[in-house]
């Protein structure tokens, strides 16, 4: 396993001054925010590398790109974060060898550590998605999860993806927010945060309240999150971007409608209370409820609701051969 990532001491939490500076520099904001979140990111988003998330990742891939051509030889994850998408796809048999890139050194370090713990053949580089540091025609597959909406110049990044793909190679990006879905998710998350912060100040609920210093830190993180989330997408628009970049066989799929309306308030509530306070029964409730509503979305709402109403959009395409 190779890496060009140094391993200095972890960065301190971003100060208010750094957050202010980041408002005018989305790439700085991405580094600050994701370095800040790297050590706790998997826990925050209930990310794991067991069968639950292997199934989740491979199902997302299969939903938009099918299962022909597995396993791909060498795969790249763009904006990998902690490696959630690629590492679980590799465990699920989608790809044999991997590379991870992210603008955040902290995220690349965690992704490589996760890969090493899983015994996967993965290298990593700190890299800008608009200038991918690999040669032309290197990869059989490029993937990403919840990454395109962080990239200032999405068309430039997609052109780079097509450049580093081998002829006939495929890309799959999942977990991107639609314009409509992002609207209701933001409102529900903000409402949940404000209601919970006020509720835990009531008499007798002190044990449910995080220390004020942690609340302030979470508020600064939330401010940075507004900066790093640069785009939302209409399915037809992201299809056009991929086509303009030179891709063929471009398709999109969307998911999570009522599941997102439940999921965002649940995740926000979890972030407002002390870690471990909710326990295993809560985790089971949250996951089974989300899974049940996802089934309803896939089997009921997909038949009647417009594609753009769903929260997540996925896109795939192939480099011409």
ZADO-1210 file (C-alpha; in nm, 4 decimals, padded with zeros to 6 digits):
<atoms>
<atom x="00.0000" y="00.0000" z="00.0000" code="UNK" pos="1"/>
<atom x="00.1546" y="00.3303" z="-00.1085" code="UNK" pos="2"/>
<atom x="00.0857" y="00.6914" z="-00.0206" code="UNK" pos="3"/>
<atom x="00.2399" y="01.0339" z="-00.0664" code="UNK" pos="4"/>
<atom x="00.0577" y="01.1636" z="00.2435" code="UNK" pos="5"/>
<atom x="00.2604" y="01.2865" z="00.5374" code="UNK" pos="6"/>
<atom x="00.1249" y="01.2112" z="00.8834" code="UNK" pos="7"/>
<atom x="00.1642" y="01.5234" z="01.0947" code="UNK" pos="8"/>
<atom x="-00.0218" y="01.5877" z="01.4163" code="UNK" pos="9"/>
<atom x="-00.3973" y="01.6266" z="01.3637" code="UNK" pos="10"/>
<atom x="-00.5121" y="01.9774" z="01.2772" code="UNK" pos="11"/>
<atom x="-00.6861" y="02.1673" z="01.5595" code="UNK" pos="12"/>
<atom x="-01.0502" y="02.2533" z="01.5215" code="UNK" pos="13"/>
<atom x="-01.1116" y="02.5476" z="01.2940" code="UNK" pos="14"/>
<atom x="-01.1328" y="02.8829" z="01.4699" code="UNK" pos="15"/>
<atom x="-01.3975" y="03.1435" z="01.4052" code="UNK" pos="16"/>
<atom x="-01.1352" y="03.3456" z="01.2147" code="UNK" pos="17"/>
<atom x="-01.0564" y="03.0496" z="00.9879" code="UNK" pos="18"/>
<atom x="-01.4254" y="02.9896" z="00.9236" code="UNK" pos="19"/>
<atom x="-01.4657" y="03.3543" z="00.8284" code="UNK" pos="20"/>
<atom x="-01.1730" y="03.3335" z="00.5864" code="UNK" pos="21"/>
<atom x="-01.3127" y="03.0155" z="00.4328" code="UNK" pos="22"/>
<atom x="-01.6331" y="03.1892" z="00.3229" code="UNK" pos="23"/>
<atom x="-01.4358" y="03.3374" z="00.0336" code="UNK" pos="24"/>
<atom x="-01.2352" y="03.0216" z="-00.0454" code="UNK" pos="25"/>
<atom x="-01.4402" y="02.7035" z="-00.0972" code="UNK" pos="26"/>
<atom x="-01.1301" y="02.4846" z="-00.1329" code="UNK" pos="27"/>
<atom x="-00.9876" y="02.6120" z="00.1963" code="UNK" pos="28"/>
<atom x="-01.3275" y="02.5466" z="00.3504" code="UNK" pos="29"/>
<atom x="-01.3225" y="02.1894" z="00.2196" code="UNK" pos="30"/>
<atom x="-00.9804" y="02.1245" z="00.3718" code="UNK" pos="31"/>
<atom x="-01.0698" y="02.2813" z="00.7082" code="UNK" pos="32"/>
<atom x="-01.4082" y="02.1122" z="00.7330" code="UNK" pos="33"/>
<atom x="-01.3007" y="01.7655" z="00.6235" code="UNK" pos="34"/>
<atom x="-00.9763" y="01.7658" z="00.8208" code="UNK" pos="35"/>
<atom x="-01.1865" y="01.8641" z="01.1200" code="UNK" pos="36"/>
<atom x="-01.4362" y="01.5867" z="01.0608" code="UNK" pos="37"/>
<atom x="-01.1932" y="01.3120" z="00.9529" code="UNK" pos="38"/>
<atom x="-01.1452" y="01.1450" z="01.2903" code="UNK" pos="39"/>
<atom x="-01.5170" y="01.1177" z="01.3689" code="UNK" pos="40"/>
<atom x="-01.6683" y="01.1136" z="01.0196" code="UNK" pos="41"/>
<atom x="-01.7446" y="00.7403" z="01.0069" code="UNK" pos="42"/>
<atom x="-01.9177" y="00.7528" z="01.3441" code="UNK" pos="43"/>
<atom x="-02.1120" y="01.0684" z="01.2579" code="UNK" pos="44"/>
<atom x="-02.2570" y="00.9207" z="00.9390" code="UNK" pos="45"/>
<atom x="-02.2908" y="00.5606" z="01.0657" code="UNK" pos="46"/>
<atom x="-02.0279" y="00.4442" z="00.8151" code="UNK" pos="47"/>
<atom x="-01.8947" y="00.0922" z="00.8546" code="UNK" pos="48"/>
<atom x="-01.7131" y="-00.1649" z="00.6443" code="UNK" pos="49"/>
<atom x="-01.9311" y="-00.4635" z="00.7246" code="UNK" pos="50"/>
<atom x="-02.2077" y="-00.6292" z="00.5251" code="UNK" pos="51"/>
<atom x="-02.4557" y="-00.3492" z="00.5941" code="UNK" pos="52"/>
<atom x="-02.2500" y="-00.0857" z="00.4120" code="UNK" pos="53"/>
<atom x="-02.1090" y="-00.3315" z="00.1563" code="UNK" pos="54"/>
<atom x="-02.4682" y="-00.3988" z="00.0508" code="UNK" pos="55"/>
<atom x="-02.5527" y="-00.0284" z="00.0569" code="UNK" pos="56"/>
<atom x="-02.2581" y="00.0669" z="-00.1668" code="UNK" pos="57"/>
<atom x="-02.2998" y="-00.2174" z="-00.4156" code="UNK" pos="58"/>
<atom x="-02.6757" y="-00.1622" z="-00.4357" code="UNK" pos="59"/>
<atom x="-02.6185" y="00.2060" z="-00.5209" code="UNK" pos="60"/>
<atom x="-02.3686" y="00.1085" z="-00.7896" code="UNK" pos="61"/>
<atom x="-02.5945" y="-00.1610" z="-00.9315" code="UNK" pos="62"/>
<atom x="-02.8969" y="00.0720" z="-00.9307" code="UNK" pos="63"/>
<atom x="-02.7418" y="00.3132" z="-01.1790" code="UNK" pos="64"/>
<atom x="-02.4753" y="00.1049" z="-01.3592" code="UNK" pos="65"/>
<atom x="-02.5820" y="-00.2588" z="-01.3334" code="UNK" pos="66"/>
<atom x="-02.3474" y="-00.5436" z="-01.2451" code="UNK" pos="67"/>
<atom x="-02.1906" y="-00.6298" z="-01.5820" code="UNK" pos="68"/>
<atom x="-01.8130" y="-00.6036" z="-01.6001" code="UNK" pos="69"/>
<atom x="-01.7424" y="-00.6852" z="-01.2354" code="UNK" pos="70"/>
<atom x="-01.4775" y="-00.6909" z="-01.1099" code="UNK" pos="71"/>
<atom x="-01.3160" y="-00.3812" z="-01.2585" code="UNK" pos="72"/>
<atom x="-00.9372" y="-00.3945" z="-01.2454" code="UNK" pos="73"/>
<atom x="-00.8209" y="-00.0627" z="-01.1025" code="UNK" pos="74"/>
<atom x="-01.0590" y="00.1918" z="-00.9521" code="UNK" pos="75"/>
<atom x="-01.0198" y="00.5504" z="-00.8311" code="UNK" pos="76"/>
<atom x="-01.2393" y="00.7193" z="-00.5729" code="UNK" pos="77"/>
<atom x="-01.2535" y="01.0950" z="-00.6192" code="UNK" pos="78"/>
<atom x="-01.3075" y="01.2944" z="-00.2997" code="UNK" pos="79"/>
<atom x="-01.2872" y="00.9704" z="-00.1086" code="UNK" pos="80"/>
<atom x="-01.3353" y="01.0987" z="00.2433" code="UNK" pos="81"/>
<atom x="-01.2689" y="00.8015" z="00.4694" code="UNK" pos="82"/>
<atom x="-01.2991" y="00.5603" z="00.1754" code="UNK" pos="83"/>
<atom x="-01.6582" y="00.4559" z="00.2394" code="UNK" pos="84"/>
<atom x="-01.7676" y="00.4038" z="-00.1212" code="UNK" pos="85"/>
<atom x="-01.4589" y="00.2477" z="-00.2801" code="UNK" pos="86"/>
<atom x="-01.3581" y="00.0243" z="00.0100" code="UNK" pos="87"/>
<atom x="-01.7062" y="-00.1219" z="00.0400" code="UNK" pos="88"/>
<atom x="-01.7317" y="-00.1632" z="-00.3386" code="UNK" pos="89"/>
<atom x="-01.3996" y="-00.3506" z="-00.3361" code="UNK" pos="90"/>
<atom x="-01.5235" y="-00.5776" z="-00.0578" code="UNK" pos="91"/>
<atom x="-01.8416" y="-00.6334" z="-00.2590" code="UNK" pos="92"/>
<atom x="-01.6458" y="-00.7543" z="-00.5624" code="UNK" pos="93"/>
<atom x="-01.6849" y="-00.4448" z="-00.7819" code="UNK" pos="94"/>
<atom x="-01.3119" y="-00.3628" z="-00.8090" code="UNK" pos="95"/>
<atom x="-00.9836" y="-00.5370" z="-00.7367" code="UNK" pos="96"/>
<atom x="-00.7339" y="-00.2561" z="-00.6769" code="UNK" pos="97"/>
<atom x="-00.7994" y="00.0998" z="-00.5613" code="UNK" pos="98"/>
<atom x="-00.6690" y="00.4538" z="-00.5343" code="UNK" pos="99"/>
<atom x="-00.8168" y="00.7271" z="-00.3141" code="UNK" pos="100"/>
<atom x="-00.7838" y="01.1028" z="-00.3555" code="UNK" pos="101"/>
<atom x="-00.9176" y="01.3882" z="-00.1477" code="UNK" pos="102"/>
<atom x="-00.8382" y="01.7550" z="-00.0969" code="UNK" pos="103"/>
<atom x="-00.8200" y="01.6850" z="00.2777" code="UNK" pos="104"/>
<atom x="-00.4976" y="01.5207" z="00.4041" code="UNK" pos="105"/>
<atom x="-00.6833" y="01.4049" z="00.7139" code="UNK" pos="106"/>
<atom x="-00.9414" y="01.2175" z="00.5087" code="UNK" pos="107"/>
<atom x="-00.6764" y="01.0473" z="00.2939" code="UNK" pos="108"/>
<atom x="-00.4928" y="00.9298" z="00.6064" code="UNK" pos="109"/>
<atom x="-00.8121" y="00.7805" z="00.7502" code="UNK" pos="110"/>
<atom x="-00.9060" y="00.6168" z="00.4176" code="UNK" pos="111"/>
<atom x="-00.5639" y="00.4514" z="00.3891" code="UNK" pos="112"/>
<atom x="-00.5813" y="00.3345" z="00.7484" code="UNK" pos="113"/>
<atom x="-00.9262" y="00.1847" z="00.6856" code="UNK" pos="114"/>
<atom x="-00.7989" y="00.0109" z="00.3708" code="UNK" pos="115"/>
<atom x="-00.4998" y="-00.1311" z="00.5579" code="UNK" pos="116"/>
<atom x="-00.7228" y="-00.2617" z="00.8367" code="UNK" pos="117"/>
<atom x="-00.9395" y="-00.4336" z="00.5748" code="UNK" pos="118"/>
<atom x="-00.6403" y="-00.5802" z="00.3885" code="UNK" pos="119"/>
<atom x="-00.7271" y="-00.4010" z="00.0641" code="UNK" pos="120"/>
<atom x="-00.4777" y="-00.2988" z="-00.2064" code="UNK" pos="121"/>
<atom x="-00.5193" y="00.0796" z="-00.2033" code="UNK" pos="122"/>
<atom x="-00.2892" y="00.3794" z="-00.2511" code="UNK" pos="123"/>
<atom x="-00.3754" y="00.7428" z="-00.1857" code="UNK" pos="124"/>
<atom x="-00.2916" y="01.0999" z="-00.2783" code="UNK" pos="125"/>
<atom x="-00.3993" y="01.4427" z="-00.1607" code="UNK" pos="126"/>
<atom x="-00.5408" y="01.5878" z="-00.4805" code="UNK" pos="127"/>
<atom x="-00.7703" y="01.8461" z="-00.6358" code="UNK" pos="128"/>
<atom x="-01.0522" y="01.6835" z="-00.8332" code="UNK" pos="129"/>
<atom x="-01.0112" y="01.9444" z="-01.1050" code="UNK" pos="130"/>
<atom x="-00.6505" y="01.8288" z="-01.1609" code="UNK" pos="131"/>
<atom x="-00.6341" y="01.4542" z="-01.0959" code="UNK" pos="132"/>
<atom x="-00.2649" y="01.3537" z="-01.0490" code="UNK" pos="133"/>
<atom x="-00.2729" y="01.0387" z="-01.2620" code="UNK" pos="134"/>
<atom x="-00.1829" y="00.9785" z="-01.6243" code="UNK" pos="135"/>
<atom x="-00.4298" y="00.9422" z="-01.9092" code="UNK" pos="136"/>
<atom x="-00.6045" y="00.6061" z="-01.9489" code="UNK" pos="137"/>
<atom x="-00.5096" y="00.4768" z="-01.6014" code="UNK" pos="138"/>
<atom x="-00.8324" y="00.3495" z="-01.4469" code="UNK" pos="139"/>
<atom x="-01.1044" y="00.1024" z="-01.5397" code="UNK" pos="140"/>
<atom x="-01.3477" y="00.2692" z="-01.3000" code="UNK" pos="141"/>
<atom x="-01.3824" y="00.6066" z="-01.1268" code="UNK" pos="142"/>
<atom x="-01.6313" y="00.6444" z="-00.8425" code="UNK" pos="143"/>
<atom x="-01.7369" y="00.9060" z="-00.5927" code="UNK" pos="144"/>
<atom x="-01.9971" y="00.9458" z="-00.3216" code="UNK" pos="145"/>
<atom x="-02.1292" y="01.2882" z="-00.2167" code="UNK" pos="146"/>
<atom x="-01.8330" y="01.4603" z="-00.3833" code="UNK" pos="147"/>
<atom x="-01.9446" y="01.6482" z="-00.6962" code="UNK" pos="148"/>
<atom x="-02.1439" y="01.9046" z="-00.4975" code="UNK" pos="149"/>
<atom x="-01.8216" y="02.0052" z="-00.3167" code="UNK" pos="150"/>
<atom x="-01.6213" y="02.0730" z="-00.6363" code="UNK" pos="151"/>
<atom x="-01.6173" y="02.4346" z="-00.7617" code="UNK" pos="152"/>
<atom x="-01.5845" y="02.3413" z="-01.1312" code="UNK" pos="153"/>
<atom x="-01.7828" y="02.0211" z="-01.1852" code="UNK" pos="154"/>
<atom x="-01.7443" y="02.0176" z="-01.5683" code="UNK" pos="155"/>
<atom x="-01.3647" y="02.0422" z="-01.5286" code="UNK" pos="156"/>
<atom x="-01.3668" y="01.7538" z="-01.2811" code="UNK" pos="157"/>
<atom x="-01.5780" y="01.5372" z="-01.5116" code="UNK" pos="158"/>
<atom x="-01.3417" y="01.6120" z="-01.8000" code="UNK" pos="159"/>
<atom x="-01.0540" y="01.4969" z="-01.5783" code="UNK" pos="160"/>
<atom x="-01.2459" y="01.1797" z="-01.4926" code="UNK" pos="161"/>
<atom x="-01.2844" y="01.1012" z="-01.8615" code="UNK" pos="162"/>
<atom x="-00.9130" y="01.1712" z="-01.9159" code="UNK" pos="163"/>
<atom x="-00.7880" y="00.9254" z="-01.6511" code="UNK" pos="164"/>
<atom x="-01.0373" y="00.6534" z="-01.7492" code="UNK" pos="165"/>
<atom x="-00.9280" y="00.3889" z="-01.9962" code="UNK" pos="166"/>
<atom x="-01.1334" y="00.3705" z="-02.3188" code="UNK" pos="167"/>
<atom x="-01.4501" y="00.1831" z="-02.2291" code="UNK" pos="168"/>
<atom x="-01.4020" y="00.2633" z="-01.8599" code="UNK" pos="169"/>
<atom x="-01.6954" y="00.3681" z="-01.6459" code="UNK" pos="170"/>
<atom x="-01.7623" y="00.6330" z="-01.3816" code="UNK" pos="171"/>
<atom x="-02.0290" y="00.6240" z="-01.1121" code="UNK" pos="172"/>
<atom x="-02.1089" y="00.9148" z="-00.8806" code="UNK" pos="173"/>
<atom x="-02.3736" y="00.8673" z="-00.6125" code="UNK" pos="174"/>
<atom x="-02.5101" y="01.0569" z="-00.3142" code="UNK" pos="175"/>
<atom x="-02.5424" y="01.3974" z="-00.4844" code="UNK" pos="176"/>
<atom x="-02.8197" y="01.6291" z="-00.3594" code="UNK" pos="177"/>
<atom x="-03.1002" y="01.7283" z="-00.5920" code="UNK" pos="178"/>
<atom x="-03.2200" y="02.0882" z="-00.5805" code="UNK" pos="179"/>
<atom x="-03.5635" y="01.9994" z="-00.4439" code="UNK" pos="180"/>
<atom x="-03.4309" y="01.7369" z="-00.2048" code="UNK" pos="181"/>
<atom x="-03.1667" y="01.9665" z="-00.0619" code="UNK" pos="182"/>
<atom x="-03.4348" y="02.2273" z="00.0046" code="UNK" pos="183"/>
<atom x="-03.6505" y="02.0102" z="00.2281" code="UNK" pos="184"/>
<atom x="-03.3516" y="01.8340" z="00.3892" code="UNK" pos="185"/>
<atom x="-03.1949" y="02.1655" z="00.4966" code="UNK" pos="186"/>
<atom x="-03.5210" y="02.2948" z="00.6402" code="UNK" pos="187"/>
<atom x="-03.5885" y="01.9760" z="00.8346" code="UNK" pos="188"/>
<atom x="-03.2311" y="01.9606" z="00.9688" code="UNK" pos="189"/>
<atom x="-03.2339" y="02.3246" z="01.0793" code="UNK" pos="190"/>
<atom x="-03.5728" y="02.2836" z="01.2463" code="UNK" pos="191"/>
<atom x="-03.4572" y="01.9717" z="01.4315" code="UNK" pos="192"/>
<atom x="-03.1360" y="02.1394" z="01.5504" code="UNK" pos="193"/>
<atom x="-03.3142" y="02.4487" z="01.6821" code="UNK" pos="194"/>
<atom x="-03.5932" y="02.2563" z="01.8546" code="UNK" pos="195"/>
<atom x="-03.3552" y="02.0082" z="02.0191" code="UNK" pos="196"/>
<atom x="-03.1104" y="02.2759" z="02.1414" code="UNK" pos="197"/>
<atom x="-03.4002" y="02.4575" z="02.3080" code="UNK" pos="198"/>
<atom x="-03.5627" y="02.1431" z="02.4455" code="UNK" pos="199"/>
<atom x="-03.2529" y="02.0159" z="02.6258" code="UNK" pos="200"/>
<atom x="-03.2378" y="02.3431" z="02.8223" code="UNK" pos="201"/>
<atom x="-03.5621" y="02.2512" z="02.9992" code="UNK" pos="202"/>
<atom x="-03.5407" y="02.1387" z="03.3645" code="UNK" pos="203"/>
<atom x="-03.4487" y="01.7734" z="03.4050" code="UNK" pos="204"/>
<atom x="-03.2985" y="01.7358" z="03.0571" code="UNK" pos="205"/>
<atom x="-02.9475" y="01.8528" z="03.1372" code="UNK" pos="206"/>
<atom x="-02.7965" y="01.5090" z="03.0774" code="UNK" pos="207"/>
<atom x="-02.9174" y="01.5251" z="02.7173" code="UNK" pos="208"/>
<atom x="-02.7237" y="01.8433" z="02.6456" code="UNK" pos="209"/>
<atom x="-02.3707" y="01.8496" z="02.5087" code="UNK" pos="210"/>
<atom x="-02.1264" y="02.0906" z="02.6764" code="UNK" pos="211"/>
<atom x="-02.1538" y="02.4432" z="02.5391" code="UNK" pos="212"/>
<atom x="-01.8026" y="02.4232" z="02.3926" code="UNK" pos="213"/>
<atom x="-01.9070" y="02.1231" z="02.1810" code="UNK" pos="214"/>
<atom x="-02.2253" y="02.2990" z="02.0711" code="UNK" pos="215"/>
<atom x="-02.0191" y="02.5996" z="01.9627" code="UNK" pos="216"/>
<atom x="-01.7810" y="02.3741" z="01.7700" code="UNK" pos="217"/>
<atom x="-02.0697" y="02.1986" z="01.5994" code="UNK" pos="218"/>
<atom x="-02.2128" y="02.5381" z="01.5061" code="UNK" pos="219"/>
<atom x="-01.8827" y="02.6400" z="01.3470" code="UNK" pos="220"/>
<atom x="-01.8724" y="02.3068" z="01.1626" code="UNK" pos="221"/>
<atom x="-02.2280" y="02.3667" z="01.0402" code="UNK" pos="222"/>
<atom x="-02.1196" y="02.7103" z="00.9156" code="UNK" pos="223"/>
<atom x="-01.8363" y="02.5505" z="00.7176" code="UNK" pos="224"/>
<atom x="-02.0767" y="02.2898" z="00.5813" code="UNK" pos="225"/>
<atom x="-02.2779" y="02.5701" z="00.4219" code="UNK" pos="226"/>
<atom x="-01.9578" y="02.6813" z="00.2459" code="UNK" pos="227"/>
<atom x="-01.8405" y="02.3412" z="00.1219" code="UNK" pos="228"/>
<atom x="-02.1807" y="02.2418" z="-00.0180" code="UNK" pos="229"/>
<atom x="-02.1512" y="02.4365" z="-00.3429" code="UNK" pos="230"/>
<atom x="-02.4083" y="02.2796" z="-00.5752" code="UNK" pos="231"/>
<atom x="-02.7355" y="02.0984" z="-00.6044" code="UNK" pos="232"/>
<atom x="-02.8349" y="01.9182" z="-00.9231" code="UNK" pos="233"/>
<atom x="-03.1303" y="01.8549" z="-01.1464" code="UNK" pos="234"/>
<atom x="-03.0933" y="01.5018" z="-01.2940" code="UNK" pos="235"/>
<atom x="-03.1152" y="01.6306" z="-01.6519" code="UNK" pos="236"/>
<atom x="-02.8463" y="01.8936" z="-01.5847" code="UNK" pos="237"/>
<atom x="-02.5933" y="01.6492" z="-01.4454" code="UNK" pos="238"/>
<atom x="-02.6614" y="01.4188" z="-01.7403" code="UNK" pos="239"/>
<atom x="-02.5811" y="01.7079" z="-01.9741" code="UNK" pos="240"/>
<atom x="-02.2581" y="01.7874" z="-01.7859" code="UNK" pos="241"/>
<atom x="-02.1405" y="01.4283" z="-01.8252" code="UNK" pos="242"/>
<atom x="-02.2313" y="01.4235" z="-02.1938" code="UNK" pos="243"/>
<atom x="-02.0516" y="01.7531" z="-02.2526" code="UNK" pos="244"/>
<atom x="-01.7419" y="01.6072" z="-02.0848" code="UNK" pos="245"/>
<atom x="-01.7377" y="01.3384" z="-02.3541" code="UNK" pos="246"/>
<atom x="-01.9143" y="01.0471" z="-02.1857" code="UNK" pos="247"/>
<atom x="-02.1424" y="00.7995" z="-02.3604" code="UNK" pos="248"/>
<atom x="-02.4231" y="00.5815" z="-02.2177" code="UNK" pos="249"/>
<atom x="-02.5000" y="00.8508" z="-01.9602" code="UNK" pos="250"/>
<atom x="-02.7792" y="00.7656" z="-01.7178" code="UNK" pos="251"/>
<atom x="-02.9083" y="00.8940" z="-01.3848" code="UNK" pos="252"/>
<atom x="-03.1156" y="00.7413" z="-01.1074" code="UNK" pos="253"/>
<atom x="-03.2606" y="00.8996" z="-00.7929" code="UNK" pos="254"/>
<atom x="-03.3511" y="00.7656" z="-00.4491" code="UNK" pos="255"/>
<atom x="-03.4650" y="00.8678" z="-00.0994" code="UNK" pos="256"/>
<atom x="-03.7794" y="01.0746" z="-00.0750" code="UNK" pos="257"/>
<atom x="-03.9640" y="00.9972" z="00.2464" code="UNK" pos="258"/>
<atom x="-03.6461" y="00.8242" z="00.3699" code="UNK" pos="259"/>
<atom x="-03.4606" y="01.1559" z="00.3470" code="UNK" pos="260"/>
<atom x="-03.7417" y="01.3370" z="00.5282" code="UNK" pos="261"/>
<atom x="-03.6850" y="01.0986" z="00.8186" code="UNK" pos="262"/>
<atom x="-03.3100" y="01.0541" z="00.7869" code="UNK" pos="263"/>
<atom x="-03.2036" y="01.4181" z="00.8067" code="UNK" pos="264"/>
<atom x="-03.3942" y="01.4967" z="01.1291" code="UNK" pos="265"/>
<atom x="-03.2677" y="01.1726" z="01.2873" code="UNK" pos="266"/>
<atom x="-02.9038" y="01.2457" z="01.1992" code="UNK" pos="267"/>
<atom x="-02.9360" y="01.6047" z="01.3190" code="UNK" pos="268"/>
<atom x="-03.0907" y="01.4952" z="01.6487" code="UNK" pos="269"/>
<atom x="-02.8073" y="01.2459" z="01.6989" code="UNK" pos="270"/>
<atom x="-02.5540" y="01.5279" z="01.6522" code="UNK" pos="271"/>
<atom x="-02.7127" y="01.7412" z="01.9250" code="UNK" pos="272"/>
<atom x="-02.7014" y="01.4880" z="02.2097" code="UNK" pos="273"/>
<atom x="-02.3949" y="01.3424" z="02.3872" code="UNK" pos="274"/>
<atom x="-02.2267" y="01.0464" z="02.2118" code="UNK" pos="275"/>
<atom x="-02.3579" y="00.7112" z="02.3327" code="UNK" pos="276"/>
<atom x="-02.6663" y="00.8647" z="02.4902" code="UNK" pos="277"/>
<atom x="-02.9147" y="00.7073" z="02.2499" code="UNK" pos="278"/>
<atom x="-02.7859" y="00.3501" z="02.2582" code="UNK" pos="279"/>
<atom x="-02.8178" y="00.0451" z="02.0358" code="UNK" pos="280"/>
<atom x="-03.1977" y="00.0342" z="02.0307" code="UNK" pos="281"/>
<atom x="-03.2057" y="00.3828" z="01.8832" code="UNK" pos="282"/>
<atom x="-02.9556" y="00.2815" z="01.6162" code="UNK" pos="283"/>
<atom x="-03.1715" y="-00.0175" z="01.5233" code="UNK" pos="284"/>
<atom x="-03.4835" y="00.1994" z="01.5111" code="UNK" pos="285"/>
<atom x="-03.3150" y="00.4623" z="01.2922" code="UNK" pos="286"/>
<atom x="-03.1740" y="00.2103" z="01.0456" code="UNK" pos="287"/>
<atom x="-03.4837" y="-00.0095" z="01.0142" code="UNK" pos="288"/>
<atom x="-03.7092" y="00.2957" z="00.9762" code="UNK" pos="289"/>
<atom x="-03.4867" y="00.4413" z="00.7058" code="UNK" pos="290"/>
<atom x="-03.4734" y="00.1050" z="00.5295" code="UNK" pos="291"/>
<atom x="-03.8520" y="00.0643" z="00.5399" code="UNK" pos="292"/>
<atom x="-03.9109" y="00.4116" z="00.3955" code="UNK" pos="293"/>
<atom x="-03.6452" y="00.3478" z="00.1301" code="UNK" pos="294"/>
<atom x="-03.8476" y="00.0456" z="00.0211" code="UNK" pos="295"/>
<atom x="-04.1605" y="00.2622" z="00.0018" code="UNK" pos="296"/>
<atom x="-03.9708" y="00.5200" z="-00.2034" code="UNK" pos="297"/>
<atom x="-03.8389" y="00.2575" z="-00.4447" code="UNK" pos="298"/>
<atom x="-04.1633" y="00.0661" z="-00.4869" code="UNK" pos="299"/>
<atom x="-04.4310" y="00.3330" z="-00.4491" code="UNK" pos="300"/>
<atom x="-04.3087" y="00.6900" z="-00.4801" code="UNK" pos="301"/>
<atom x="-04.0765" y="00.6181" z="-00.7742" code="UNK" pos="302"/>
<atom x="-04.3859" y="00.5254" z="-00.9751" code="UNK" pos="303"/>
<atom x="-04.5647" y="00.8563" z="-00.9154" code="UNK" pos="304"/>
<atom x="-04.3180" y="01.1255" z="-00.8031" code="UNK" pos="305"/>
<atom x="-04.0940" y="01.3192" z="-01.0449" code="UNK" pos="306"/>
<atom x="-03.7300" y="01.2116" z="-01.0536" code="UNK" pos="307"/>
<atom x="-03.6109" y="01.5458" z="-00.9199" code="UNK" pos="308"/>
<atom x="-03.8153" y="01.5205" z="-00.5994" code="UNK" pos="309"/>
<atom x="-03.5892" y="01.2523" z="-00.4566" code="UNK" pos="310"/>
<atom x="-03.2977" y="01.3618" z="-00.2402" code="UNK" pos="311"/>
<atom x="-03.0074" y="01.1710" z="-00.3984" code="UNK" pos="312"/>
<atom x="-02.9122" y="01.1610" z="-00.7645" code="UNK" pos="313"/>
<atom x="-02.6606" y="00.9134" z="-00.9126" code="UNK" pos="314"/>
<atom x="-02.4960" y="00.9431" z="-01.2520" code="UNK" pos="315"/>
<atom x="-02.2926" y="00.7018" z="-01.4649" code="UNK" pos="316"/>
<atom x="-02.1281" y="00.7115" z="-01.8040" code="UNK" pos="317"/>
<atom x="-01.8640" y="00.5421" z="-02.0140" code="UNK" pos="318"/>
<atom x="-01.5530" y="00.6776" z="-02.1891" code="UNK" pos="319"/>
<atom x="-01.5840" y="00.6170" z="-02.5626" code="UNK" pos="320"/>
<atom x="-01.3730" y="00.3291" z="-02.6885" code="UNK" pos="321"/>
</atoms>
